Amino acid sequence: MAAFTDAAAPALSDPRAVLMIDAFEWCDELEGWLREQFLPQLPDGVLVALAGRQPPEPAWRVDPSWSGALLVRGLADLSRAAALQLLELRGVPVDVRGSVLAFAGGHPLALSLAAETARRCCDAAASSGRPGEEVRQTLLTELIERVPTPDHRMALHVCAHAETTSEQLLRAVVAGNDTTHVDPATLFAWLRTQPFIMSGPAGLYPNDTVREMVDDDLRMRDPAAYEQMHHKVAEFAPGSLGAHATARSTVQPVQQRVLRGGPAVARRSA
């Protein structure tokens, strides 16, 4: 706390100051202290921006003293126009911007790292806009940090492999392991809090960039575990239909929707 106060000291005396706290998820132990003690002592007029991967604690919204002073914005991926502008500002050659954008989509961090690789054009992967192994590992580290347990990591791999992920799917795939110790409801709730996971009517699904890297990571790192996970996800698809469909012609398209791809698709869909 003392170190934070020292670093933010200019904001304590200048009403025109802008205090920017990035990566706020790393300050979770300070959040209550910031809200209740540090920020209220700032002069009127100071603008404070907290940027993080998790939404603010509910206490910010229920505290009447923050009513009218708190603005919470969820940031989505950059638009195509904004992403191309970022690549231009980063000095990425015009002829490779399309391939960089095809890989990274609108994710700002993925765009920045892939853009740096493409700008250097140090190898064939970079010149094509595809990230090298160093960039992929950096993205995995930056985007998928602080995974609490092996069960959480497997839940993440399932979410990357399946088209959409429900609590029921996690129960069928992850909870079937003898080494599982985390309840599927807890895993599902954790997935929902991750900044690269979106929610839809059928369940959760990741950012396309994250999906590709996380799925490829397990496939390369532990092929046997990948094959086992794939079979479990594939086996879950028919069971998810319940009593509403018994015909094989109905089962197949749902398999294709639930299952993203893998070594058993052709055999199970034949």
C-alpha positions, 0 to 999 in steps of 0.5 A: 500500500505504501508503494502504491501511495508513493507511485500515485502521489501526484494525483493526491495534490493535482486536481487535473491529474489522471490516474491510470491503473492497468492490469487491475486484476493484479491489485485484487488485494488492494481493491477494498482499500482503494475504494474505501480509503485511497480514492476518496481522499483524491481532490475533486476533478481527478480522473481515475481509470481502472483497467482490468480483466475482471469486472469491479466488485459489487461493492462499488455499485451498492455503495451510495457514495459512488453513485454518479461517480462510477462508470463501468464499461466492458470492452469488446474486441476491436472493430476491423477498422480499429484493428487495421488502424492499430496495425498501421500504427505499429508499422505492419506492412500493408501486404501482411495486415490481412493475414495478421488480422485473420489470426488475431481477430480484434483481440488487442493483445494478440494483435499487438504481439502478432503485429510485432512479429510481422513487422520484424518479418524475421521468418516465414511465419512472421511474413505470412502473419502467422505467429511463431512459437515464441509469440504463441507461448507469450499469448498463452502466458498472458491470456491464460494466467493464474489457472488455479488447478489442473481441473480448471486447465482441463475445463479450459481445454474442453471449452476450446475444443467444444463449439459451446460449453455447458456445465453439463458438458464439464460434468460429463468430460472433466468430472469423469476423471478419477483425479478431479477435485473441483465441482463442475459448477465451480469450473463453469462459473470460473470460465464465465469470469475469464475475459476471453470467454463469451456467453451465448444461449447454448453455453460458453465459447472462447475468443477465436484466437484463444480457442485455436491456441489452447486447443493446439496446446493440448494437442501438441503437449499431450496427444493422449489426453487430447484424444481422450478429451475429444472422445468424451466430448463426442460421446456427450453430443447424443446424450445432450439431446435427451428424449426430444430426438432419437433419430440418427439424422437428428443426432449428427448435426448436433454432434457437429455443433457441439464438437469443434473437430478432432481425430474422431469426428469422421468415425463418429459421423460416418 
